[in-house]
Amino acid sequence: MKRHEFLRGLHQASANRNYLEIGVNDGRSLTFSRVPSIAIDPAFKVVTEIRCDVHLAKATSDDFFARENPLQHLKGGRHPLRNIARNRSPFGYWREVTLDLSFIDGMHLFEYALRDFINVEKHSDWASVIVFDDMLPRNIDEAARDRHTDAWTGDVYKVIEILNRYRPDLVTVLVDTAPTGQLVVFGADPTSTVLQDNYDEIMAEFNVPDPQKVPETILERTVAVKPEALLEARFWKPLVHARDRGTKRARGLEPLREALKQLGDAA
């Protein structure tokens, strides 16, 4: 299954109520959205028809998330309450919107992808679906930080090890999509500052010159699940139900973790 086909399947499986995308390029991945969306790219050149209510932000993702109330287009932030109990806060304002589905496909260097995750996680929760693109380079050359090939993933594959080491509370699933794989992350915690607190330490270890030492498990995709298996998994309906009911992280995450573990064991 190709990456865009998988992304389209995620829109359906997650029944997402909103969508955020980092790295628009020509807009192909944005065509799948039918919900209020935000798309961020400093140099987008959309050439395809978009059929959703979208805010196209011509900015770097760092600059975008530095704005006051960056997700205002999705009806979030601190706005006067209307008579909708589920959005009520004790201060008489709308609660900030929570992202349901986010796609990170920006600059192909691990530190950019990591900062994108840090920023997206602040607006997500345990039931949010966060997707990284280009996580399974096919050879060492594709994984170079200094691009010298037509097809290029860069070294964003390092995000897998970083999240597994520093954020074992997250649930990460590598997916064997064509051509260069994806990573799906569940279990976001908007209160976590672990990655920010350890950013300098992470940079010191992982920012190394080419050639990169890509693990064999990445090159051979031995730990990646089939995209069809993930999209057809039975946990989606309970996940969506728990998300829409506002189920707390402590109660909702463990059943999801166990379901995804079984999926990985069956791969």
C-alpha positions in Angstrom: 0.0 0.0 0.0 1.3 3.4 -0.9 1.7 6.2 1.7 -1.2 8.4 0.4 -3.6 5.4 0.3 -2.7 4.6 3.9 -3.2 8.2 4.9 -6.6 8.2 3.3 -7.4 5.1 5.2 -6.4 6.8 8.5 -8.9 9.6 7.8 -11.6 7.0 7.5 -10.5 4.7 10.4 -9.9 7.5 12.9 -13.2 9.3 12.0 -11.2 12.5 12.7 -13.1 15.7 13.4 -10.1 17.9 12.4 -6.7 17.5 10.6 -3.3 19.2 10.8 -0.6 18.7 8.2 3.0 19.9 8.2 4.6 19.9 4.8 2.0 20.6 2.1 4.0 20.6 -1.1 1.5 20.2 -4.0 -1.4 19.4 -1.7 -1.9 15.7 -2.6 -2.2 14.5 1.0 -4.5 17.4 1.8 -7.1 16.2 -0.7 -8.2 13.4 1.6 -9.5 15.8 4.3 -13.2 16.6 4.6 -13.0 18.3 8.0 -11.7 21.6 9.3 -7.9 21.5 8.5 -4.7 23.4 9.0 -1.8 22.9 6.5 1.6 24.4 7.2 4.4 25.0 4.6 6.7 28.0 4.0 6.6 27.3 0.2 3.5 25.3 -0.7 2.5 25.1 -4.4 -1.0 23.5 -4.3 -2.0 22.2 -7.7 -4.8 19.8 -6.7 -8.4 20.6 -5.7 -8.9 20.9 -1.9 -12.4 19.9 -0.6 -12.2 21.0 3.0 -12.3 24.1 5.1 -8.6 24.7 5.3 -6.2 27.3 6.7 -3.1 27.3 4.5 -0.4 28.8 6.6 2.7 29.9 4.6 5.2 29.6 7.4 7.7 27.3 9.0 6.1 25.0 11.6 8.2 26.5 14.3 6.9 30.0 13.5 3.4 28.8 13.1 3.2 27.2 16.5 4.8 30.3 18.1 1.7 32.2 17.2 -0.9 33.1 19.8 -3.7 30.5 19.5 -2.3 28.8 16.4 -5.3 26.4 16.0 -7.9 29.2 16.1 -9.2 28.1 12.6 -10.3 24.8 14.2 -12.5 26.7 16.7 -10.1 26.3 19.5 -8.4 28.7 22.0 -9.9 31.0 24.5 -13.2 32.3 23.1 -16.4 33.2 24.9 -18.6 30.2 25.7 -21.8 29.4 24.0 -24.3 27.0 25.5 -22.4 23.8 24.8 -21.6 21.9 28.0 -18.9 19.6 26.6 -16.7 22.6 25.8 -17.3 24.4 29.1 -14.4 25.4 31.3 -14.7 26.9 34.8 -13.3 30.2 33.4 -16.1 30.9 30.9 -14.1 30.2 27.8 -13.9 27.6 25.0 -11.4 24.9 25.8 -8.5 24.6 23.3 -9.2 22.3 20.5 -7.6 18.8 20.5 -6.1 17.5 17.3 -7.5 14.2 16.1 -5.2 13.5 13.2 -1.9 15.1 12.4 0.6 14.3 9.6 4.2 15.4 9.9 6.0 15.5 6.6 8.1 18.6 6.8 11.9 19.0 6.6 13.6 15.6 6.4 16.0 16.1 9.3 15.3 14.4 12.7 15.5 17.6 14.7 12.8 19.3 12.7 10.5 16.3 12.9 11.1 16.1 16.6 10.2 19.7 17.2 7.1 19.2 15.0 6.1 16.4 17.3 6.7 18.4 20.4 4.5 21.2 19.0 1.8 18.9 17.8 1.7 16.9 21.1 0.9 20.1 23.0 -2.5 20.2 21.1 -3.2 16.4 21.2 -4.2 13.8 23.7 -3.9 10.0 24.2 -6.5 9.2 21.5 -4.9 11.5 18.9 -3.3 9.9 15.9 0.1 11.4 14.9 1.8 10.2 11.7 5.4 10.7 10.6 6.3 10.2 6.9 9.5 8.8 5.4 10.5 6.7 8.4 11.9 3.7 6.6 14.8 4.6 4.2 15.6 1.9 1.8 19.4 2.4 1.9 22.1 4.5 3.5 22.1 7.1 0.8 18.4 7.9 1.2 19.0 8.5 4.9 21.7 11.1 4.5 21.4 14.4 6.2 23.0 16.1 3.2 20.8 15.2 0.2 22.5 13.7 -2.8 19.8 11.4 -4.2 16.5 11.9 -6.0 14.5 10.0 -3.4 15.4 11.2 0.1 14.1 10.5 3.6 16.8 12.2 5.5 17.5 11.0 9.0 14.0 11.3 10.4 14.0 7.6 11.1 16.0 8.5 14.3 12.7 9.8 15.8 11.7 6.2 16.4 14.6 5.5 18.7 14.3 8.9 20.4 10.6 8.4 21.2 11.1 4.8 22.4 14.0 5.8 24.7 12.7 9.1 26.1 9.0 8.6 25.9 8.2 4.9 26.6 4.7 6.1 27.6 3.9 6.6 23.9 2.7 3.8 21.6 4.6 3.8 18.4 3.8 1.6 15.3 6.1 1.5 12.3 4.1 0.9 9.1 5.5 -0.8 5.9 4.0 1.6 3.4 5.6 2.3 0.0 7.9 3.8 -0.7 9.6 4.8 2.6 7.3 3.9 5.4 5.5 5.7 8.2 5.3 5.9 11.9 2.0 6.2 13.8 2.0 7.4 17.3 -0.7 7.1 19.9 -0.8 8.2 23.6 0.2 11.8 23.3 0.5 13.7 26.6 0.2 17.5 26.2 1.6 18.0 29.7 4.9 16.2 28.9 8.1 18.3 28.7 10.5 15.4 28.5 11.5 15.9 24.9 11.9 19.7 25.3 13.9 19.2 28.6 16.3 16.8 26.9 16.5 18.4 23.4 20.1 19.5 23.7 21.1 16.1 24.9 19.3 14.5 22.0 20.9 16.8 19.5 24.4 16.1 20.9 23.9 12.3 20.4 21.9 12.0 17.2 23.2 14.9 15.1 26.1 13.1 13.5 27.8 13.6 10.1 27.0 11.3 7.1 27.1 8.5 6.4 24.3 7.6 8.9 24.4 4.3 10.7 20.8 3.2 9.9 19.8 0.1 11.9 19.2 -3.1 10.0 15.7 -3.3 11.5 14.9 -0.1 9.7 16.5 -1.0 6.4 14.9 -4.5 6.4 11.6 -3.3 7.9 11.5 -6.3 10.2 9.6 -4.4 12.9 7.0 -2.7 10.6 3.4 -3.9 10.4 1.4 -4.1 7.2 -0.7 -1.0 6.6 -3.8 -3.1 5.8 -3.5 -4.9 9.2 -3.4 -1.6 11.1 -6.3 0.0 9.2 -8.4 -3.1 9.6 -7.6 -3.6 13.3 -10.6 -3.8 15.7 -9.4 -1.1 18.1 -10.5 1.9 15.9 -14.2 1.9 16.9 -13.5 1.7 20.6 -10.8 4.3 20.3 -13.1 6.8 18.5 -15.9 6.1 21.0 -13.5 6.7 23.9 -12.1 9.9 22.3 -15.6 11.3 21.6 -16.7 10.5 25.2 -13.6 12.2 26.7 -12.3 9.0 28.3 -9.3 9.8 30.5 -5.8 8.7 29.4 -5.3 6.3 32.3 -8.4 4.4 31.4 -8.2 4.5 27.6 -4.5 4.0 26.8 -3.8 0.6 28.3 -6.4 -1.3 26.2 -5.1 0.5 23.1 -1.5 -0.4 24.0 -2.5 -4.1 24.4 -4.4 -4.2 21.1 -1.4 -2.7 19.2 1.0 -5.1 21.0 -1.1 -8.0 19.7 -1.1 -6.5 16.2 2.7 -6.2 16.3 3.1 -9.7 17.6 1.0 -11.0 14.7 3.1 -9.2 12.1 
